[in-house]
Amino acid sequence: MAKVLVKCGIKREPGFLYFVNKTGDAARVKMKRPGMKGSFKQEVVAKCGIKRESGMLYFIDKQGNVAAAAMSRGGRKKTAKKAVKKRR
């Protein structure tokens, strides 16, 4: 279950990717399409100043607020390997 951290009310525009950047602010960047060359600079949409923790996923929810959820780590549980004796 996601928890809202900051209520920003960001209005999304088509053609942009919205995310929480390394400094903890809500940012956006123009989406790349096939045939487009170069890179685009990110633009800060809202200053949030969130302190990021490891194991958490930060995102902009449907209402335009910054939210966080615990990351789900999949895969199989690792078991101890048995020592294999080599025959000579």
VMD Tcl script that builds the backbone (N, CA, C; Angstrom):
set m [mol new atoms 264]
animate dup $m
set s [atomselect $m all]
$s set {name element resname resid chain x y z} {
  {N N MET 1 A 0.845 -1.180 0.000}
  {CA C MET 1 A 0.000 0.000 0.000}
  {C C MET 1 A 0.888 1.241 0.000}
  {N N ALA 2 A 0.578 2.165 -0.875}
  {CA C ALA 2 A 1.377 3.381 -0.988}
  {C C ALA 2 A 0.934 4.415 0.051}
  {N N LYS 3 A 1.885 5.225 0.462}
  {CA C LYS 3 A 1.622 6.267 1.455}
  {C C LYS 3 A 1.966 7.617 0.823}
  {N N VAL 4 A 1.027 8.566 0.868}
  {CA C VAL 4 A 1.258 9.899 0.306}
  {C C VAL 4 A 2.196 10.661 1.234}
  {N N LEU 5 A 3.295 11.174 0.673}
  {CA C LEU 5 A 4.283 11.900 1.464}
  {C C LEU 5 A 4.071 13.407 1.385}
  {N N VAL 6 A 3.853 13.922 0.146}
  {CA C VAL 6 A 3.667 15.355 -0.071}
  {C C VAL 6 A 2.522 15.552 -1.049}
  {N N LYS 7 A 1.569 16.423 -0.697}
  {CA C LYS 7 A 0.470 16.731 -1.610}
  {C C LYS 7 A 0.902 17.879 -2.509}
  {N N CYS 8 A 1.098 17.571 -3.794}
  {CA C CYS 8 A 1.593 18.572 -4.745}
  {C C CYS 8 A 0.513 19.005 -5.726}
  {N N GLY 9 A -0.357 18.089 -6.126}
  {CA C GLY 9 A -1.402 18.401 -7.102}
  {C C GLY 9 A -0.828 18.696 -8.482}
  {N N ILE 10 A 0.143 17.903 -8.928}
  {CA C ILE 10 A 0.789 18.110 -10.224}
  {C C ILE 10 A -0.175 17.731 -11.336}
  {N N LYS 11 A -0.328 18.621 -12.313}
  {CA C LYS 11 A -1.153 18.340 -13.486}
  {C C LYS 11 A -0.247 17.733 -14.551}
  {N N ARG 12 A -0.566 16.514 -14.978}
  {CA C ARG 12 A 0.265 15.826 -15.960}
  {C C ARG 12 A -0.075 16.272 -17.376}
  {N N GLU 13 A 0.959 16.386 -18.195}
  {CA C GLU 13 A 0.794 16.687 -19.609}
  {C C GLU 13 A 1.230 15.472 -20.409}
  {N N PRO 14 A 0.556 15.168 -21.520}
  {CA C PRO 14 A 0.976 14.013 -22.325}
  {C C PRO 14 A 2.348 14.238 -22.954}
  {N N GLY 15 A 3.121 13.159 -23.091}
  {CA C GLY 15 A 4.445 13.242 -23.695}
  {C C GLY 15 A 5.567 13.485 -22.703}
  {N N PHE 16 A 5.250 13.514 -21.405}
  {CA C PHE 16 A 6.259 13.723 -20.374}
  {C C PHE 16 A 6.268 12.553 -19.408}
  {N N LEU 17 A 7.448 12.249 -18.864}
  {CA C LEU 17 A 7.621 11.228 -17.852}
  {C C LEU 17 A 7.846 11.926 -16.519}
  {N N TYR 18 A 6.998 11.645 -15.532}
  {CA C TYR 18 A 7.077 12.282 -14.221}
  {C C TYR 18 A 7.695 11.317 -13.223}
  {N N PHE 19 A 8.595 11.819 -12.354}
  {CA C PHE 19 A 9.315 10.976 -11.406}
  {C C PHE 19 A 9.825 11.820 -10.256}
  {N N VAL 20 A 10.349 11.147 -9.217}
  {CA C VAL 20 A 10.994 11.811 -8.086}
  {C C VAL 20 A 12.500 11.674 -8.311}
  {N N ASN 21 A 13.205 12.810 -8.418}
  {CA C ASN 21 A 14.635 12.768 -8.751}
  {C C ASN 21 A 15.494 12.480 -7.515}
  {N N LYS 22 A 16.813 12.472 -7.698}
  {CA C LYS 22 A 17.743 12.098 -6.628}
  {C C LYS 22 A 17.694 13.036 -5.430}
  {N N THR 23 A 17.373 14.319 -5.670}
  {CA C THR 23 A 17.323 15.281 -4.564}
  {C C THR 23 A 15.987 15.248 -3.828}
  {N N GLY 24 A 15.030 14.423 -4.296}
  {CA C GLY 24 A 13.745 14.286 -3.618}
  {C C GLY 24 A 12.692 15.250 -4.108}
  {N N ASP 25 A 12.887 15.848 -5.280}
  {CA C ASP 25 A 11.904 16.762 -5.863}
  {C C ASP 25 A 11.158 16.066 -6.991}
  {N N ALA 26 A 9.928 16.505 -7.264}
  {CA C ALA 26 A 9.152 15.972 -8.387}
  {C C ALA 26 A 9.659 16.633 -9.665}
  {N N ALA 27 A 9.979 15.815 -10.654}
  {CA C ALA 27 A 10.544 16.331 -11.900}
  {C C ALA 27 A 9.870 15.662 -13.087}
  {N N ARG 28 A 10.133 16.207 -14.274}
  {CA C ARG 28 A 9.618 15.611 -15.491}
  {C C ARG 28 A 10.651 15.768 -16.602}
  {N N VAL 29 A 10.531 14.897 -17.601}
  {CA C VAL 29 A 11.415 14.948 -18.758}
  {C C VAL 29 A 10.592 14.516 -19.969}
  {N N LYS 30 A 10.900 15.074 -21.121}
  {CA C LYS 30 A 10.176 14.723 -22.331}
  {C C LYS 30 A 10.512 13.291 -22.705}
  {N N MET 31 A 9.486 12.492 -23.050}
  {CA C MET 31 A 9.698 11.095 -23.403}
  {C C MET 31 A 10.376 10.981 -24.757}
  {N N LYS 32 A 11.312 10.043 -24.846}
  {CA C LYS 32 A 11.970 9.786 -26.129}
  {C C LYS 32 A 11.078 8.901 -26.973}
  {N N ARG 33 A 11.065 9.189 -28.241}
  {CA C ARG 33 A 10.310 8.401 -29.215}
  {C C ARG 33 A 11.272 7.879 -30.266}
  {N N PRO 34 A 10.890 6.837 -30.994}
  {CA C PRO 34 A 11.773 6.336 -32.053}
  {C C PRO 34 A 12.096 7.430 -33.064}
  {N N GLY 35 A 13.360 7.539 -33.389}
  {CA C GLY 35 A 13.801 8.538 -34.363}
  {C C GLY 35 A 14.248 9.848 -33.739}
  {N N MET 36 A 13.991 10.049 -32.439}
  {CA C MET 36 A 14.419 11.284 -31.775}
  {C C MET 36 A 15.868 11.133 -31.350}
  {N N LYS 37 A 16.661 12.167 -31.581}
  {CA C LYS 37 A 18.074 12.118 -31.213}
  {C C LYS 37 A 18.352 13.074 -30.070}
  {N N GLY 38 A 19.415 12.795 -29.342}
  {CA C GLY 38 A 19.821 13.665 -28.247}
  {C C GLY 38 A 19.166 13.285 -26.937}
  {N N SER 39 A 19.474 14.059 -25.913}
  {CA C SER 39 A 18.885 13.829 -24.596}
  {C C SER 39 A 18.195 15.110 -24.135}
  {N N PHE 40 A 17.313 14.966 -23.190}
  {CA C PHE 40 A 16.542 16.099 -22.691}
  {C C PHE 40 A 16.889 16.357 -21.235}
  {N N LYS 41 A 16.850 17.616 -20.829}
  {CA C LYS 41 A 17.123 17.969 -19.438}
  {C C LYS 41 A 15.856 17.795 -18.618}
  {N N GLN 42 A 16.042 17.372 -17.366}
  {CA C GLN 42 A 14.885 17.251 -16.495}
  {C C GLN 42 A 14.496 18.623 -15.963}
  {N N GLU 43 A 13.209 18.799 -15.757}
  {CA C GLU 43 A 12.649 20.057 -15.280}
  {C C GLU 43 A 11.949 19.783 -13.948}
  {N N VAL 44 A 12.334 20.504 -12.899}
  {CA C VAL 44 A 11.718 20.310 -11.584}
  {C C VAL 44 A 10.326 20.951 -11.600}
  {N N VAL 45 A 9.320 20.142 -11.275}
  {CA C VAL 45 A 7.931 20.595 -11.288}
  {C C VAL 45 A 7.517 21.108 -9.915}
  {N N ALA 46 A 7.929 20.389 -8.854}
  {CA C ALA 46 A 7.584 20.793 -7.493}
  {C C ALA 46 A 8.744 20.460 -6.559}
  {N N LYS 47 A 9.097 21.405 -5.681}
  {CA C LYS 47 A 10.148 21.181 -4.686}
  {C C LYS 47 A 9.518 20.440 -3.503}
  {N N CYS 48 A 10.006 19.225 -3.245}
  {CA C CYS 48 A 9.460 18.412 -2.158}
  {C C CYS 48 A 10.478 18.188 -1.054}
  {N N GLY 49 A 11.754 17.987 -1.421}
  {CA C GLY 49 A 12.813 17.784 -0.433}
  {C C GLY 49 A 12.645 16.525 0.376}
  {N N ILE 50 A 12.286 15.426 -0.268}
  {CA C ILE 50 A 12.074 14.148 0.416}
  {C C ILE 50 A 13.420 13.488 0.698}
  {N N LYS 51 A 13.575 12.946 1.892}
  {CA C LYS 51 A 14.752 12.149 2.227}
  {C C LYS 51 A 14.459 10.718 1.783}
  {N N ARG 52 A 15.213 10.239 0.808}
  {CA C ARG 52 A 14.967 8.913 0.246}
  {C C ARG 52 A 15.579 7.825 1.120}
  {N N GLU 53 A 14.852 6.717 1.258}
  {CA C GLU 53 A 15.323 5.555 2.012}
  {C C GLU 53 A 15.495 4.392 1.053}
  {N N SER 54 A 16.430 3.494 1.346}
  {CA C SER 54 A 16.602 2.340 0.483}
  {C C SER 54 A 15.449 1.369 0.713}
  {N N GLY 55 A 15.077 0.644 -0.336}
  {CA C GLY 55 A 13.978 -0.311 -0.242}
  {C C GLY 55 A 12.611 0.307 -0.465}
  {N N MET 56 A 12.562 1.597 -0.760}
  {CA C MET 56 A 11.291 2.281 -1.009}
  {C C MET 56 A 11.238 2.742 -2.461}
  {N N LEU 57 A 10.040 2.713 -3.049}
  {CA C LEU 57 A 9.802 3.164 -4.410}
  {C C LEU 57 A 9.031 4.477 -4.325}
  {N N TYR 58 A 9.586 5.546 -4.909}
  {CA C TYR 58 A 8.969 6.867 -4.877}
  {C C TYR 58 A 8.388 7.183 -6.244}
  {N N PHE 59 A 7.156 7.712 -6.279}
  {CA C PHE 59 A 6.492 7.980 -7.546}
  {C C PHE 59 A 5.456 9.081 -7.383}
  {N N ILE 60 A 4.936 9.559 -8.540}
  {CA C ILE 60 A 3.852 10.541 -8.565}
  {C C ILE 60 A 2.570 9.749 -8.801}
  {N N ASP 61 A 1.609 9.835 -7.893}
  {CA C ASP 61 A 0.386 9.052 -8.045}
  {C C ASP 61 A -0.614 9.733 -8.989}
  {N N LYS 62 A -1.788 9.135 -9.167}
  {CA C LYS 62 A -2.774 9.641 -10.122}
  {C C LYS 62 A -3.295 11.030 -9.768}
  {N N GLN 63 A -3.313 11.363 -8.492}
  {CA C GLN 63 A -3.778 12.683 -8.060}
  {C C GLN 63 A -2.690 13.738 -8.175}
  {N N GLY 64 A -1.483 13.359 -8.528}
  {CA C GLY 64 A -0.381 14.305 -8.667}
  {C C GLY 64 A 0.391 14.536 -7.387}
  {N N ASN 65 A 0.256 13.628 -6.423}
  {CA C ASN 65 A 0.981 13.732 -5.159}
  {C C ASN 65 A 2.184 12.802 -5.168}
  {N N VAL 66 A 3.188 13.124 -4.364}
  {CA C VAL 66 A 4.364 12.265 -4.251}
  {C C VAL 66 A 4.060 11.199 -3.205}
  {N N ALA 67 A 4.228 9.926 -3.615}
  {CA C ALA 67 A 3.913 8.811 -2.737}
  {C C ALA 67 A 5.089 7.844 -2.691}
  {N N ALA 68 A 5.059 6.947 -1.699}
  {CA C ALA 68 A 6.103 5.936 -1.548}
  {C C ALA 68 A 5.466 4.608 -1.174}
  {N N ALA 69 A 6.096 3.525 -1.652}
  {CA C ALA 69 A 5.646 2.179 -1.317}
  {C C ALA 69 A 6.880 1.317 -1.113}
  {N N ALA 70 A 6.751 0.305 -0.273}
  {CA C ALA 70 A 7.861 -0.620 -0.053}
  {C C ALA 70 A 8.042 -1.462 -1.307}
  {N N MET 71 A 9.300 -1.620 -1.742}
  {CA C MET 71 A 9.569 -2.409 -2.948}
  {C C MET 71 A 9.337 -3.881 -2.676}
  {N N SER 72 A 8.728 -4.537 -3.636}
  {CA C SER 72 A 8.497 -5.964 -3.548}
  {C C SER 72 A 9.681 -6.671 -4.190}
  {N N ARG 73 A 10.392 -7.432 -3.419}
  {CA C ARG 73 A 11.553 -8.146 -3.930}
  {C C ARG 73 A 11.153 -9.581 -4.241}
  {N N GLY 74 A 11.123 -9.916 -5.514}
  {CA C GLY 74 A 10.714 -11.252 -5.929}
  {C C GLY 74 A 11.871 -12.221 -5.962}
  {N N GLY 75 A 11.636 -13.351 -6.570}
  {CA C GLY 75 A 12.676 -14.358 -6.710}
  {C C GLY 75 A 12.549 -15.455 -5.674}
  {N N ARG 76 A 13.383 -16.455 -5.848}
  {CA C ARG 76 A 13.385 -17.580 -4.934}
  {C C ARG 76 A 14.295 -17.322 -3.756}
  {N N LYS 77 A 13.961 -17.876 -2.621}
  {CA C LYS 77 A 14.819 -17.768 -1.445}
  {C C LYS 77 A 16.071 -18.600 -1.676}
  {N N LYS 78 A 17.200 -18.062 -1.283}
  {CA C LYS 78 A 18.457 -18.779 -1.477}
  {C C LYS 78 A 18.661 -19.776 -0.354}
  {N N THR 79 A 19.125 -20.966 -0.744}
  {CA C THR 79 A 19.393 -22.010 0.251}
  {C C THR 79 A 20.888 -22.279 0.280}
  {N N ALA 80 A 21.343 -22.837 1.385}
  {CA C ALA 80 A 22.765 -23.162 1.526}
  {C C ALA 80 A 23.097 -24.323 0.602}
  {N N LYS 81 A 24.198 -24.183 -0.141}
  {CA C LYS 81 A 24.622 -25.249 -1.049}
  {C C LYS 81 A 25.384 -26.311 -0.270}
  {N N LYS 82 A 25.114 -27.550 -0.612}
  {CA C LYS 82 A 25.806 -28.659 0.038}
  {C C LYS 82 A 27.182 -28.824 -0.578}
  {N N ALA 83 A 28.134 -29.212 0.244}
  {CA C ALA 83 A 29.501 -29.436 -0.248}
  {C C ALA 83 A 29.516 -30.699 -1.080}
  {N N VAL 84 A 30.023 -30.587 -2.288}
  {CA C VAL 84 A 30.091 -31.738 -3.179}
  {C C VAL 84 A 31.498 -32.311 -3.158}
  {N N LYS 85 A 31.625 -33.616 -2.859}
  {CA C LYS 85 A 32.928 -34.261 -2.826}
  {C C LYS 85 A 33.271 -34.749 -4.234}
  {N N LYS 86 A 34.460 -34.464 -4.646}
  {CA C LYS 86 A 34.908 -34.910 -5.967}
  {C C LYS 86 A 35.505 -36.304 -5.868}
  {N N ARG 87 A 35.173 -37.157 -6.825}
  {CA C ARG 87 A 35.746 -38.499 -6.881}
  {C C ARG 87 A 37.002 -38.481 -7.714}
  {N N ARG 88 A 37.987 -39.282 -7.315}
  {CA C ARG 88 A 39.239 -39.368 -8.082}
  {C C ARG 88 A 39.500 -40.771 -8.479}
}
mol reanalyze $m
mol bondsrecalc $m
mol representation Tube
mol addrep $m
